[in-house]
């Protein structure tokens, strides 16, 4: 015979069982990774006339949600535009698939105006709500399920293993880069805020943008097919390396700040001076020593009003004056330097085809012409020199002759080709800025006839 207590417990179990199954069902059925991408149109009263490209990624595990919302500004000029709708997402999903997501904006100004919650149905229509609907209207959108729980777990494991491998490879590459070019590597421990992280990512993206622009210039300006392909191969190799570096850094920063750090500088139209800052410095080494460094080119206008190109040879390890030497090339002579650098690559092919394995040093170009053979006090000159070594390897050298004293800076053949592309680009934009800057008001007005 069943006692009253046993009967009560049995009834209680029967009543609670559907809830338990429902709860367990809810915990598993919605688990997975969800994404959304859409253009967010702010009101006409806002400071962001262009749409904001919103990206949302959410991972649901046991009905608990974690993710982020991201926006890079969409090319709007105002600084606030890239601060809105950026931050981590947390919340939950109930057994009916209804969501309650909270958004914590990274920026204090954004917390007052932009998105703060998402409501609706996970597999239906959702709404993004902002603090100030006057500027940030409520936006309807949907999430797409891109992976289930198992796939998310597998991907996370794969990403962790890949990140470990890439970190090792990146560390090795950074060591090699430091030993071969003197370049400073990015130390992620020095990144203490999202603003710092964004600066690092933007610097890499700016360099990628510059390479892409230079590659387009070379495709337009280079008529020789094999020469065009060589420029394209070398520049694309650099672009691929930088993209890998950027993606690796983004993964590291995402795990640290719980929000993706993506480039916000997509504009390729920059000044000649900014180009010199963003373009990677060309590595060089001083022959016969262990000294290494970097070179960059900056267009300048002399006090007399002449356009020239300042080649700065830098020592990144110096605690005081990093510029160890400077060579100035006037605009009228820059094509000769470009010609000389191209000759280094051309003669390298000749040396390899003929299997030259003896010491050769040949001047590809001299500025002023005829001043490099007989050096004498009171006369300075600059030359590009092609060199072959006993093992068959080749290099280029930019040599500055100060009277009878000479100092040279060696470049690999690849760096010589890259520098020639760099100079072609700098020559074109530098000359364009100089032309506009030196025109009278009347001449500028005539452009708009």
Buried (B, 14 or more C-beta within 10 A) or exposed (E): EEEEEEEEEEEEEEEEEEEEEEEEEBBEBBBBBBBBEBEBBBEEEBEBBBBBBBBBBBBBBEBEBBBBBBBBBBBBEEEBBBBBBBBBBBBBBBBEBEBBBBBBBBBEEBBEBBBBBBBBBBBEEBEBBBBEEEBBBEBEBBBEBEBEBEEBEEBEEEEEEEBEEBBEEBEEBBEEBBEEBBBEEBEBEEBEEBEBBBEBBBBBBBBBBBBBBBBEBBEEEBEEEEBBEBBBEBBEEBBEEBEBBBEBBBBBBBEBBBBBBBBBBEEEEBEBEEBBBBBBBBBBBBBEEEBBBBBBBBBBBEEEEEBBBBBBBBBBEEEEEBEBBEBBBEBEBBEBBBEBBBBBBEBBEEBEEEEBEEEEEEBBBBBEEEBBEEBEEEBBBBBBBBBBBEEEBBBBBBBBBEEEEEBBBBBBBBBBBBBBBBBBBBBBBBBEBBEEEEEEEEEEEEEEE
